[in-house]
Amino acid sequence: MLRIAESRAPWTTVARAGTLLAPMLLITACSWLGPSRVATLEWTKTRQSIDGFGGSSADFLKPLTPAQADFFFTPAGIGLSILRIQIIPDLATCNAEFHDGGCSDSNGQILNGELNTAKMAVARGATVIATPWSPPAEYKSNNSFKNGGSLLRSHYADWAKDMATFVAMMAEKGVTIYAVSVQNEPNVSINYGSCVYTAREIHDFVPYLATSLRAGGVGSTKIMIAEESSWSDDLASGAMADPAVAAQVGILAAHGYAGRIRPLTAKAARLWQTEDSSQSNTYDGSIADGIVWALKIHGYLKDAEVNAWLWWFLTDMPSQGEGTDNAALTDIKGNVPKRAYVSGQWSKFVRPGWSRINVRYGGPLAITAFKDPAGRSFAIVAVNPSHWPLRQRFSFDGAAATQVTPWITSGKWSLAAQVPVQVSAGGFSYELPARSVTTFAGNAVPAQ
């Protein structure tokens, strides 16, 4: 199986400073120096705030190593700030479904590998959210943890209480659950943990869950719906159309496997994309794959205006995933694909609490920009999907900066810092390598 040599980075140094070598041949037509081609950061035009970027540790029988946790969950690595874990119904289900063992020693509602991964993520400042793949078999119409079926109305209160018990148990173990989902992909019936809900059933279950969370002393935990397998809010629409139920929902979420990237119709306080990955069975660590993901992340941030974007698996290493496929940020041998570093072009710099700011631009690049809550630090992320370098001019409207530091992921670089660039006459120009993602990090002074 082909591997990308420069992507086989150990869990140590993510990048080192270097000098970007300019191509010998410049194509004048690709310089984009006209006024409409300048990318102008409109400092005072704030869009959505950012809750973070993340990934899942579902099914982890063994925890991440400390070095892996550092790589995933600190800005010294790629800076993910959200971990999504799985709620297992009970010890009996855990023992039946995970024959290798690893069920937690409390009530079996989480694997030890996931519990310890969550503790490491929290220690590094990450937020943890939790999702069930199915209620226990005895609560369902098909009497099975697998193959869909639905939650019996007579067990709404039972399952809501079990979910609240999970949140309280995790709190006792030092892991605060920021949000709990009603169900993973409630539109899918499949031969692993799954349960289908209608929009009405989700509408009716949310109040039970809210009541149980309050009764369990964890009422500050947000409720998330509906995590459909595609970018859709069909199953959340009923709950969000009812003001009394909508007030109990903190996050509207969906997955990114299909569907047009767009704002969702139903409105909630926060909008998250909580799972996406390649469906290929063959590992692809290339920059071509990385650019595909860069454009997708850009689309969700700019066009759908999500507050958070999450990958599926963090890693497919033994006992930490589901095999050698292409669905994770590392493969089974620990190879780090370009898509992991591409993700870091946002997550390393755009921290929770930052906000996206508008970029006025009409050129061939995909550009997003962000600033910190104090309005002093910024990050500009520019994706060049073309097969040739492009020189781009950036300018500031409403703020002033003195220099920016470019960080690049390309065929050559993996989230690598470059020589700082001076800002003059209210802006700067930079040649973006072919097939690359570049983040310009810097500090600014807002205009008075």
C-alpha positions as a Markdown table, in Angstrom:
| # | Residue | x | y | z |
|---|---|---|---|---|
| 1 | Met | 0.0 | 0.0 | 0.0 |
| 2 | Leu | 1.4 | 3.4 | -1.0 |
| 3 | Arg | 2.3 | 5.7 | 1.8 |
| 4 | Ile | 3.2 | 9.4 | 1.7 |
| 5 | Ala | 6.7 | 9.6 | 3.1 |
| 6 | Glu | 6.5 | 13.1 | 4.5 |
| 7 | Ser | 3.2 | 12.3 | 6.3 |
| 8 | Arg | 4.7 | 9.6 | 8.4 |
| 9 | Ala | 5.5 | 12.0 | 11.2 |
| 10 | Pro | 6.0 | 10.6 | 14.7 |
| 11 | Trp | 4.0 | 12.0 | 17.6 |
| 12 | Thr | 6.6 | 14.6 | 18.3 |
| 13 | Thr | 7.2 | 17.7 | 16.2 |
| 14 | Val | 4.3 | 18.9 | 14.0 |
| 15 | Ala | 6.3 | 21.4 | 12.1 |
| 16 | Arg | 9.6 | 23.3 | 11.9 |
| 17 | Ala | 10.3 | 26.7 | 10.5 |
| 18 | Gly | 11.5 | 26.8 | 6.9 |
| 19 | Thr | 11.7 | 29.0 | 3.9 |
| 20 | Leu | 9.3 | 28.7 | 1.1 |
| 21 | Leu | 11.2 | 28.4 | -2.2 |
| 22 | Ala | 9.4 | 30.5 | -4.8 |
| 23 | Pro | 8.9 | 28.7 | -8.2 |
| 24 | Met | 11.3 | 29.8 | -10.9 |
| 25 | Leu | 8.4 | 30.3 | -13.3 |
| 26 | Leu | 5.6 | 32.7 | -12.4 |
| 27 | Ile | 2.4 | 32.8 | -14.5 |
| 28 | Thr | 1.3 | 36.4 | -14.7 |
| 29 | Ala | -2.3 | 35.5 | -15.4 |
| 30 | Cys | -2.4 | 33.8 | -12.1 |
| 31 | Ser | -1.2 | 36.8 | -10.0 |
| 32 | Trp | -4.7 | 38.2 | -9.4 |
| 33 | Leu | -3.6 | 41.7 | -8.6 |
| 34 | Gly | -6.7 | 43.6 | -9.7 |
| 35 | Pro | -8.8 | 45.4 | -7.1 |
| 36 | Ser | -11.6 | 42.7 | -7.2 |
| 37 | Arg | -8.9 | 40.1 | -6.5 |
| 38 | Val | -7.7 | 41.6 | -3.3 |
| 39 | Ala | -8.9 | 39.7 | -0.2 |
| 40 | Thr | -10.0 | 42.3 | 2.3 |
| 41 | Leu | -10.6 | 41.4 | 5.9 |
| 42 | Glu | -13.6 | 43.4 | 7.1 |
| 43 | Trp | -12.6 | 43.5 | 10.8 |
| 44 | Thr | -15.9 | 44.8 | 12.2 |
| 45 | Lys | -18.2 | 42.5 | 10.2 |
| 46 | Thr | -18.4 | 39.5 | 12.5 |
| 47 | Arg | -20.1 | 36.3 | 11.5 |
| 48 | Gln | -20.5 | 33.1 | 13.7 |
| 49 | Ser | -18.5 | 32.4 | 16.8 |
| 50 | Ile | -16.4 | 29.2 | 16.8 |
| 51 | Asp | -16.9 | 26.4 | 19.4 |
| 52 | Gly | -14.1 | 24.3 | 18.1 |
| 53 | Phe | -12.9 | 21.4 | 15.9 |
| 54 | Gly | -12.8 | 17.8 | 17.0 |
| 55 | Gly | -13.1 | 14.1 | 16.4 |
| 56 | Ser | -14.4 | 10.9 | 18.0 |
| 57 | Ser | -12.9 | 8.1 | 20.1 |
| 58 | Ala | -16.0 | 5.8 | 19.8 |
| 59 | Asp | -15.1 | 2.1 | 20.3 |
| 60 | Phe | -11.6 | 2.8 | 21.7 |
| 61 | Leu | -10.6 | -0.3 | 23.7 |
| 62 | Lys | -7.3 | 1.4 | 24.5 |
| 63 | Pro | -6.7 | 5.1 | 25.2 |
| 64 | Leu | -4.6 | 7.4 | 23.2 |
| 65 | Thr | -1.0 | 7.6 | 24.3 |
| 66 | Pro | 0.0 | 10.9 | 25.9 |
| 67 | Ala | 2.0 | 11.8 | 22.8 |
| 68 | Gln | -1.1 | 11.2 | 20.6 |
| 69 | Ala | -3.2 | 13.2 | 23.0 |
| 70 | Asp | -0.7 | 16.1 | 22.7 |
| 71 | Phe | -0.8 | 15.9 | 18.9 |
| 72 | Phe | -4.5 | 15.9 | 18.7 |
| 73 | Phe | -5.5 | 18.2 | 21.5 |
| 74 | Thr | -2.9 | 20.9 | 22.0 |
| 75 | Pro | -1.9 | 23.8 | 19.8 |
| 76 | Ala | 1.6 | 22.4 | 19.8 |
| 77 | Gly | -0.1 | 19.7 | 17.6 |
| 78 | Ile | -3.2 | 20.2 | 15.4 |
| 79 | Gly | -5.2 | 21.8 | 18.3 |
| 80 | Leu | -8.5 | 19.9 | 18.3 |
| 81 | Ser | -10.7 | 21.1 | 21.1 |
| 82 | Ile | -13.7 | 18.8 | 21.0 |
| 83 | Leu | -13.9 | 15.0 | 21.7 |
| 84 | Arg | -17.0 | 13.0 | 20.9 |
| 85 | Ile | -17.5 | 9.8 | 22.9 |
| 86 | Gln | -20.0 | 7.0 | 22.8 |
| 87 | Ile | -22.7 | 6.2 | 25.5 |
| 88 | Ile | -23.1 | 2.5 | 26.0 |
| 89 | Pro | -26.4 | 1.6 | 27.5 |
| 90 | Asp | -25.2 | -0.8 | 30.3 |
| 91 | Leu | -22.7 | -3.4 | 31.3 |
| 92 | Ala | -24.6 | -6.3 | 29.7 |
| 93 | Thr | -24.6 | -4.5 | 26.3 |
| 94 | Cys | -20.9 | -3.5 | 26.7 |
| 95 | Asn | -19.9 | -7.1 | 27.3 |
| 96 | Ala | -22.0 | -8.4 | 24.5 |
| 97 | Glu | -20.8 | -6.0 | 21.9 |
| 98 | Phe | -17.2 | -5.6 | 22.9 |
| 99 | His | -15.9 | -9.1 | 23.2 |
| 100 | Asp | -12.3 | -7.9 | 23.7 |
| 101 | Gly | -13.4 | -6.5 | 27.1 |
| 102 | Gly | -12.6 | -3.0 | 28.2 |
| 103 | Cys | -15.9 | -2.1 | 29.8 |
| 104 | Ser | -15.6 | 0.5 | 32.5 |
| 105 | Asp | -15.6 | -0.8 | 36.1 |
| 106 | Ser | -18.6 | 1.4 | 37.1 |
| 107 | Asn | -21.7 | 0.6 | 35.2 |
| 108 | Gly | -20.4 | -0.4 | 31.8 |
| 109 | Gln | -21.6 | 2.8 | 30.0 |
| 110 | Ile | -18.2 | 3.6 | 28.6 |
| 111 | Leu | -15.2 | 1.7 | 27.5 |
| 112 | Asn | -12.0 | 2.2 | 29.6 |
| 113 | Gly | -10.1 | 3.3 | 26.5 |
| 114 | Glu | -12.6 | 6.0 | 25.8 |
| 115 | Leu | -12.8 | 7.1 | 29.4 |
| 116 | Asn | -9.1 | 7.5 | 29.7 |
| 117 | Thr | -8.9 | 9.3 | 26.3 |
| 118 | Ala | -11.6 | 11.7 | 27.6 |
| 119 | Lys | -9.6 | 12.4 | 30.7 |
| 120 | Met | -6.5 | 13.2 | 28.6 |
| 121 | Ala | -8.5 | 15.4 | 26.3 |
| 122 | Val | -10.0 | 17.3 | 29.3 |
| 123 | Ala | -6.6 | 17.7 | 30.8 |
| 124 | Arg | -5.5 | 19.4 | 27.6 |
| 125 | Gly | -8.5 | 21.8 | 27.6 |
| 126 | Ala | -10.9 | 19.9 | 25.3 |
| 127 | Thr | -14.7 | 19.9 | 25.5 |
| 128 | Val | -16.4 | 16.4 | 25.6 |
| 129 | Ile | -19.7 | 15.6 | 24.0 |
| 130 | Ala | -21.5 | 12.2 | 24.2 |
| 131 | Thr | -23.7 | 10.3 | 21.8 |
| 132 | Pro | -25.6 | 7.0 | 22.1 |
| 133 | Trp | -25.6 | 4.5 | 19.2 |
| 134 | Ser | -28.7 | 2.8 | 20.6 |
| 135 | Pro | -30.7 | 2.3 | 23.8 |
| 136 | Pro | -30.6 | -1.1 | 25.4 |
| 137 | Ala | -32.3 | -3.9 | 23.6 |
| 138 | Glu | -35.1 | -4.3 | 26.1 |
| 139 | Tyr | -36.2 | -0.7 | 25.5 |
| 140 | Lys | -36.6 | -1.1 | 21.8 |
| 141 | Ser | -39.2 | -2.4 | 19.4 |
| 142 | Asn | -36.9 | -5.0 | 17.8 |
| 143 | Asn | -35.4 | -6.1 | 21.2 |
| 144 | Ser | -31.9 | -5.6 | 19.8 |
| 145 | Phe | -29.1 | -3.1 | 20.2 |
| 146 | Lys | -28.5 | -3.4 | 16.5 |
| 147 | Asn | -30.5 | -3.2 | 13.3 |
| 148 | Gly | -32.5 | -0.1 | 14.0 |
| 149 | Gly | -35.8 | -0.6 | 15.8 |
| 150 | Ser | -37.3 | 2.3 | 17.7 |
| 151 | Leu | -37.3 | 3.4 | 21.4 |
| 152 | Leu | -40.6 | 2.2 | 22.9 |
| 153 | Arg | -42.6 | 5.1 | 24.3 |
| 154 | Ser | -43.1 | 3.2 | 27.5 |
| 155 | His | -39.3 | 3.4 | 28.1 |
| 156 | Tyr | -38.7 | 7.1 | 27.3 |
| 157 | Ala | -38.3 | 8.0 | 31.0 |
| 158 | Asp | -36.1 | 4.9 | 31.6 |
| 159 | Trp | -33.7 | 5.7 | 28.8 |
| 160 | Ala | -33.6 | 9.4 | 29.6 |
| 161 | Lys | -32.7 | 8.5 | 33.2 |
| 162 | Asp | -29.9 | 6.2 | 32.0 |
| 163 | Met | -28.5 | 8.9 | 29.8 |
| 164 | Ala | -28.5 | 11.3 | 32.7 |
| 165 | Thr | -26.8 | 8.7 | 34.9 |
| 166 | Phe | -24.0 | 8.5 | 32.3 |
| 167 | Val | -23.4 | 12.3 | 32.4 |
| 168 | Ala | -23.3 | 12.2 | 36.2 |
| 169 | Met | -21.0 | 9.2 | 36.2 |
| 170 | Met | -18.6 | 11.0 | 33.9 |
| 171 | Ala | -18.6 | 14.1 | 36.0 |
| 172 | Glu | -17.6 | 12.0 | 39.0 |
| 173 | Lys | -14.7 | 10.7 | 37.0 |
| 174 | Gly | -13.6 | 14.2 | 36.2 |
| 175 | Val | -15.1 | 14.5 | 32.7 |
| 176 | Thr | -17.8 | 17.2 | 32.3 |
| 177 | Ile | -20.1 | 16.3 | 29.4 |
| 178 | Tyr | -20.8 | 19.6 | 27.6 |
| 179 | Ala | -23.6 | 18.2 | 25.5 |
| 180 | Val | -25.5 | 14.9 | 25.1 |
| 181 | Ser | -27.1 | 13.8 | 21.8 |
| 182 | Val | -30.4 | 12.1 | 21.6 |
| 183 | Gln | -29.2 | 9.6 | 19.0 |
| 184 | Asn | -26.4 | 8.9 | 16.5 |
| 185 | Glu | -27.9 | 9.0 | 12.9 |
| 186 | Pro | -31.5 | 8.4 | 13.8 |
| 187 | Asn | -32.4 | 8.0 | 10.1 |
| 188 | Val | -30.3 | 4.9 | 9.7 |
| 189 | Ser | -31.0 | 1.2 | 10.5 |
| 190 | Ile | -27.8 | -0.8 | 10.2 |
| 191 | Asn | -26.2 | -4.0 | 11.6 |
| 192 | Tyr | -24.4 | -2.3 | 14.5 |
| 193 | Gly | -25.8 | -0.1 | 17.3 |
| 194 | Ser | -28.6 | 1.9 | 15.8 |
| 195 | Cys | -32.1 | 3.2 | 16.5 |
| 196 | Val | -34.4 | 5.1 | 14.3 |
| 197 | Tyr | -36.6 | 8.0 | 15.4 |
| 198 | Thr | -39.2 | 10.1 | 13.6 |
| 199 | Ala | -39.2 | 13.9 | 14.0 |
| 200 | Arg | -42.2 | 13.5 | 16.3 |
| 201 | Glu | -40.4 | 11.0 | 18.5 |
| 202 | Ile | -37.4 | 13.2 | 18.9 |
| 203 | His | -39.7 | 16.1 | 19.7 |
| 204 | Asp | -41.4 | 14.0 | 22.4 |
| 205 | Phe | -38.2 | 12.6 | 23.9 |
| 206 | Val | -36.3 | 15.8 | 24.4 |
| 207 | Pro | -38.5 | 16.9 | 27.4 |
| 208 | Tyr | -37.9 | 13.6 | 29.1 |
| 209 | Leu | -34.1 | 14.0 | 28.7 |
| 210 | Ala | -34.2 | 17.6 | 29.9 |
| 211 | Thr | -36.1 | 16.5 | 33.0 |
| 212 | Ser | -33.8 | 13.7 | 33.7 |
| 213 | Leu | -30.7 | 15.8 | 33.4 |
| 214 | Arg | -32.1 | 18.3 | 35.8 |
| 215 | Ala | -33.1 | 15.6 | 38.3 |
| 216 | Gly | -29.7 | 14.1 | 38.0 |
| 217 | Gly | -28.0 | 17.3 | 39.0 |
| 218 | Val | -26.5 | 17.8 | 35.5 |
| 219 | Gly | -29.1 | 20.2 | 34.1 |
| 220 | Ser | -26.4 | 22.5 | 32.5 |
| 221 | Thr | -25.6 | 19.7 | 30.0 |
| 222 | Lys | -26.8 | 20.8 | 26.6 |
| 223 | Ile | -29.1 | 18.6 | 24.5 |
| 224 | Met | -28.1 | 18.0 | 20.9 |
| 225 | Ile | -30.3 | 16.9 | 18.0 |
| 226 | Ala | -30.6 | 15.1 | 15.6 |
| 227 | Glu | -27.2 | 14.0 | 14.2 |
| 228 | Glu | -28.7 | 12.7 | 10.9 |
| 229 | Ser | -26.2 | 10.9 | 8.6 |
| 230 | Ser | -26.5 | 13.7 | 6.0 |
| 231 | Trp | -26.4 | 17.5 | 6.3 |
| 232 | Ser | -30.1 | 17.9 | 7.0 |
| 233 | Asp | -32.4 | 19.0 | 9.9 |
| 234 | Asp | -35.5 | 17.0 | 8.8 |
| 235 | Leu | -35.6 | 15.0 | 12.1 |
| 236 | Ala | -34.9 | 18.1 | 14.2 |
| 237 | Ser | -37.6 | 20.2 | 12.5 |
| 238 | Gly | -40.5 | 19.2 | 14.8 |
| 239 | Ala | -38.6 | 19.9 | 18.0 |
| 240 | Met | -37.3 | 23.2 | 16.7 |
| 241 | Ala | -40.7 | 24.3 | 15.5 |
| 242 | Asp | -42.1 | 24.0 | 19.0 |
| 243 | Pro | -40.8 | 26.9 | 21.2 |
| 244 | Ala | -41.2 | 25.0 | 24.4 |
| 245 | Val | -39.1 | 22.1 | 23.1 |
| 246 | Ala | -36.7 | 24.2 | 21.1 |
| 247 | Ala | -35.8 | 26.1 | 24.3 |
| 248 | Gln | -34.5 | 22.8 | 25.7 |
| 249 | Val | -32.2 | 22.1 | 22.7 |
| 250 | Gly | -28.7 | 23.7 | 22.8 |
| 251 | Ile | -27.1 | 22.3 | 19.6 |
| 252 | Leu | -28.5 | 21.5 | 16.2 |
| 253 | Ala | -26.2 | 18.9 | 14.7 |
| 254 | Ala | -25.9 | 16.8 | 11.6 |
| 255 | His | -23.3 | 14.8 | 9.8 |
| 256 | Gly | -21.5 | 15.7 | 6.6 |
| 257 | Tyr | -21.6 | 12.4 | 4.6 |
| 258 | Ala | -24.1 | 13.8 | 2.1 |
| 259 | Gly | -26.3 | 16.8 | 1.4 |
| 260 | Arg | -25.6 | 20.3 | 0.1 |
| 261 | Ile | -23.5 | 22.5 | 2.4 |
| 262 | Arg | -25.9 | 25.2 | 3.4 |
| 263 | Pro | -27.4 | 26.9 | 6.4 |
| 264 | Leu | -30.0 | 24.6 | 8.0 |
| 265 | Thr | -33.6 | 25.9 | 8.2 |
| 266 | Ala | -34.3 | 25.0 | 11.8 |
| 267 | Lys | -32.7 | 27.5 | 14.1 |
| 268 | Ala | -30.8 | 26.8 | 17.3 |
| 269 | Ala | -28.3 | 28.5 | 19.5 |
| 270 | Arg | -25.4 | 26.5 | 18.0 |
| 271 | Leu | -25.0 | 24.6 | 14.7 |
| 272 | Trp | -22.4 | 21.8 | 14.6 |
| 273 | Gln | -21.2 | 19.3 | 12.0 |
| 274 | Thr | -20.4 | 16.3 | 14.3 |
| 275 | Glu | -19.1 | 13.6 | 12.0 |
| 276 | Asp | -17.5 | 13.2 | 8.6 |
| 277 | Ser | -14.9 | 11.0 | 7.0 |
| 278 | Ser | -13.8 | 9.3 | 3.8 |
| 279 | Gln | -15.7 | 6.1 | 2.9 |
| 280 | Ser | -12.7 | 4.7 | 1.0 |
| 281 | Asn | -11.1 | 1.4 | 2.2 |
| 282 | Thr | -7.7 | 2.5 | 1.0 |
| 283 | Tyr | -5.5 | 4.9 | 2.9 |
| 284 | Asp | -4.8 | 8.1 | 1.2 |
| 285 | Gly | -2.4 | 10.5 | 2.8 |
| 286 | Ser | -1.9 | 12.8 | -0.2 |
| 287 | Ile | -2.3 | 16.5 | -0.5 |
| 288 | Ala | -5.0 | 15.9 | -3.2 |
| 289 | Asp | -7.1 | 14.2 | -0.5 |
| 290 | Gly | -6.2 | 17.0 | 1.9 |
| 291 | Ile | -7.4 | 19.7 | -0.5 |
| 292 | Val | -10.7 | 17.9 | -0.8 |
| 293 | Trp | -11.2 | 18.2 | 2.9 |
| 294 | Ala | -9.9 | 21.7 | 3.1 |
| 295 | Leu | -12.6 | 22.8 | 0.6 |
| 296 | Lys | -15.2 | 21.0 | 2.6 |
| 297 | Ile | -14.2 | 22.5 | 5.9 |
| 298 | His | -14.1 | 25.9 | 4.3 |
| 299 | Gly | -17.6 | 25.3 | 2.9 |
| 300 | Tyr | -19.1 | 24.4 | 6.3 |
| 301 | Leu | -17.5 | 27.4 | 7.9 |
| 302 | Lys | -18.3 | 30.0 | 5.3 |
| 303 | Asp | -21.5 | 28.7 | 3.6 |
| 304 | Ala | -23.2 | 26.7 | 6.4 |
| 305 | Glu | -21.8 | 29.0 | 9.1 |
| 306 | Val | -21.2 | 26.1 | 11.6 |
| 307 | Asn | -19.9 | 26.8 | 15.0 |
| 308 | Ala | -18.0 | 23.5 | 15.2 |
| 309 | Trp | -16.7 | 20.9 | 12.7 |
| 310 | Leu | -15.8 | 17.3 | 13.8 |
| 311 | Trp | -14.1 | 14.4 | 12.2 |
| 312 | Trp | -15.2 | 10.8 | 12.7 |
| 313 | Phe | -12.2 | 8.8 | 14.1 |
| 314 | Leu | -9.1 | 10.3 | 15.6 |
| 315 | Thr | -7.1 | 7.2 | 14.7 |
| 316 | Asp | -7.4 | 3.7 | 13.3 |
| 317 | Met | -4.5 | 2.3 | 15.2 |
| 318 | Pro | -5.1 | -1.2 | 16.9 |
| 319 | Ser | -7.9 | -1.2 | 19.4 |
| 320 | Gln | -8.5 | 2.5 | 18.7 |
| 321 | Gly | -10.7 | 2.3 | 15.6 |
| 322 | Glu | -12.2 | 0.0 | 13.1 |
| 323 | Gly | -9.3 | -1.1 | 10.9 |
| 324 | Thr | -7.1 | 0.1 | 8.1 |
| 325 | Asp | -9.6 | 2.2 | 6.2 |
| 326 | Asn | -9.3 | 5.9 | 5.3 |
| 327 | Ala | -11.8 | 7.2 | 7.9 |
| 328 | Ala | -9.4 | 8.6 | 10.5 |
| 329 | Leu | -6.7 | 11.2 | 11.1 |
| 330 | Thr | -4.1 | 8.4 | 11.3 |
| 331 | Asp | -4.1 | 5.0 | 9.8 |
| 332 | Ile | -3.5 | 1.7 | 11.6 |
| 333 | Lys | 0.3 | 2.2 | 11.4 |
| 334 | Gly | 0.2 | 5.7 | 12.8 |
| 335 | Asn | 0.8 | 7.4 | 9.5 |
| 336 | Val | -0.6 | 11.0 | 9.6 |
| 337 | Pro | -2.3 | 12.0 | 6.3 |
| 338 | Lys | -2.3 | 15.5 | 4.9 |
| 339 | Arg | -6.0 | 15.9 | 5.9 |
| 340 | Ala | -4.9 | 15.9 | 9.6 |
| 341 | Tyr | -2.5 | 18.8 | 9.0 |
| 342 | Val | -5.1 | 20.5 | 6.8 |
| 343 | Ser | -7.5 | 20.4 | 9.7 |
| 344 | Gly | -4.9 | 21.9 | 11.9 |
| 345 | Gln | -4.6 | 24.9 | 9.5 |
| 346 | Trp | -7.9 | 25.9 | 11.2 |
| 347 | Ser | -7.9 | 24.2 | 14.6 |
| 348 | Lys | -4.4 | 25.1 | 15.7 |
| 349 | Phe | -5.1 | 28.8 | 15.3 |
| 350 | Val | -8.9 | 29.3 | 15.5 |
| 351 | Arg | -9.5 | 28.6 | 19.1 |
| 352 | Pro | -12.9 | 28.2 | 20.9 |
| 353 | Gly | -14.4 | 31.7 | 21.4 |
| 354 | Trp | -13.0 | 33.1 | 18.2 |
| 355 | Ser | -15.3 | 34.5 | 15.6 |
| 356 | Arg | -15.3 | 34.4 | 11.8 |
| 357 | Ile | -15.0 | 37.8 | 10.1 |
| 358 | Asn | -16.1 | 38.6 | 6.6 |
| 359 | Val | -13.7 | 38.5 | 3.7 |
| 360 | Arg | -14.5 | 40.6 | 0.6 |
| 361 | Tyr | -13.0 | 38.6 | -2.2 |
| 362 | Gly | -13.7 | 37.5 | -5.8 |
| 363 | Gly | -10.8 | 35.4 | -6.7 |
| 364 | Pro | -10.0 | 31.7 | -7.2 |
| 365 | Leu | -9.0 | 30.9 | -3.6 |
| 366 | Ala | -11.1 | 29.7 | -0.7 |
| 367 | Ile | -10.5 | 32.2 | 2.1 |
| 368 | Thr | -11.8 | 32.4 | 5.6 |
| 369 | Ala | -10.7 | 34.7 | 8.4 |
| 370 | Phe | -11.1 | 34.8 | 12.2 |
| 371 | Lys | -10.3 | 36.9 | 15.2 |
| 372 | Asp | -10.0 | 36.3 | 18.9 |
| 373 | Pro | -12.6 | 37.6 | 21.4 |
| 374 | Ala | -10.4 | 40.6 | 22.3 |
| 375 | Gly | -10.0 | 41.6 | 18.7 |
| 376 | Arg | -6.2 | 41.5 | 18.9 |
| 377 | Ser | -5.2 | 38.2 | 17.2 |
| 378 | Phe | -6.3 | 36.9 | 13.8 |
| 379 | Ala | -5.9 | 34.0 | 11.4 |
| 380 | Ile | -6.5 | 34.0 | 7.7 |
| 381 | Val | -6.9 | 30.5 | 6.1 |
| 382 | Ala | -6.4 | 30.4 | 2.3 |
| 383 | Val | -6.9 | 27.3 | 0.3 |
| 384 | Asn | -5.2 | 27.1 | -3.2 |
| 385 | Pro | -6.8 | 24.1 | -4.9 |
| 386 | Ser | -5.1 | 24.8 | -8.3 |
| 387 | His | -2.0 | 23.0 | -9.7 |
| 388 | Trp | 0.0 | 26.2 | -9.9 |
| 389 | Pro | 1.2 | 28.8 | -7.3 |
| 390 | Leu | -1.0 | 31.9 | -7.0 |
| 391 | Arg | 0.2 | 35.3 | -5.7 |
| 392 | Gln | -2.5 | 36.9 | -3.5 |
| 393 | Arg | -2.9 | 40.4 | -2.0 |
| 394 | Phe | -4.5 | 40.6 | 1.5 |
| 395 | Ser | -5.7 | 43.9 | 3.0 |
| 396 | Phe | -7.2 | 45.0 | 6.3 |
| 397 | Asp | -10.3 | 47.2 | 6.7 |
| 398 | Gly | -10.9 | 48.3 | 10.3 |
| 399 | Ala | -7.6 | 47.1 | 11.8 |
| 400 | Ala | -3.9 | 47.4 | 11.3 |
| 401 | Ala | -1.1 | 44.7 | 11.5 |
| 402 | Thr | 2.6 | 44.8 | 11.3 |
| 403 | Gln | 3.5 | 41.2 | 10.2 |
| 404 | Val | 2.0 | 37.8 | 9.7 |
| 405 | Thr | 3.5 | 34.3 | 10.0 |
| 406 | Pro | 2.5 | 31.9 | 7.2 |
| 407 | Trp | 2.0 | 28.2 | 8.1 |
| 408 | Ile | 1.6 | 25.8 | 5.2 |
| 409 | Thr | 0.4 | 22.3 | 4.4 |
| 410 | Ser | 1.2 | 21.3 | 0.9 |
| 411 | Gly | 2.8 | 18.4 | -0.9 |
| 412 | Lys | 6.1 | 19.5 | 0.7 |
| 413 | Trp | 5.0 | 21.0 | 4.0 |
| 414 | Ser | 2.9 | 19.6 | 6.9 |
| 415 | Leu | 1.6 | 22.5 | 9.0 |
| 416 | Ala | 5.0 | 24.2 | 8.8 |
| 417 | Ala | 5.9 | 27.8 | 9.9 |
| 418 | Gln | 7.5 | 30.0 | 7.3 |
| 419 | Val | 9.4 | 33.3 | 7.4 |
| 420 | Pro | 7.2 | 36.1 | 8.7 |
| 421 | Val | 5.9 | 38.6 | 6.2 |
| 422 | Gln | 5.8 | 42.3 | 6.8 |
| 423 | Val | 2.5 | 44.2 | 6.4 |
| 424 | Ser | 2.8 | 47.6 | 4.6 |
| 425 | Ala | 0.3 | 50.0 | 3.1 |
| 426 | Gly | -2.5 | 48.2 | 4.9 |
| 427 | Gly | -1.8 | 44.8 | 3.5 |
| 428 | Phe | 0.6 | 42.1 | 2.3 |
| 429 | Ser | 1.1 | 39.8 | -0.7 |
| 430 | Tyr | 2.1 | 36.2 | -0.6 |
| 431 | Glu | 2.6 | 33.5 | -3.2 |
| 432 | Leu | 0.6 | 30.5 | -2.2 |
| 433 | Pro | 2.0 | 27.1 | -3.3 |
| 434 | Ala | 0.1 | 24.9 | -5.7 |
| 435 | Arg | -2.3 | 22.5 | -3.9 |
| 436 | Ser | -1.8 | 24.1 | -0.5 |
| 437 | Val | -3.5 | 25.5 | 2.6 |
| 438 | Thr | -1.9 | 28.5 | 4.2 |
| 439 | Thr | -2.8 | 30.1 | 7.5 |
| 440 | Phe | -1.5 | 33.6 | 8.2 |
| 441 | Ala | -1.4 | 34.2 | 12.0 |
| 442 | Gly | -0.8 | 37.6 | 13.4 |
| 443 | Asn | -1.8 | 40.4 | 15.8 |
| 444 | Ala | -3.8 | 43.5 | 15.0 |
| 445 | Val | -4.8 | 46.8 | 16.4 |
| 446 | Pro | -8.4 | 47.7 | 15.6 |
| 447 | Ala | -9.0 | 51.1 | 14.1 |
| 448 | Gln | -10.2 | 53.8 | 16.5 |
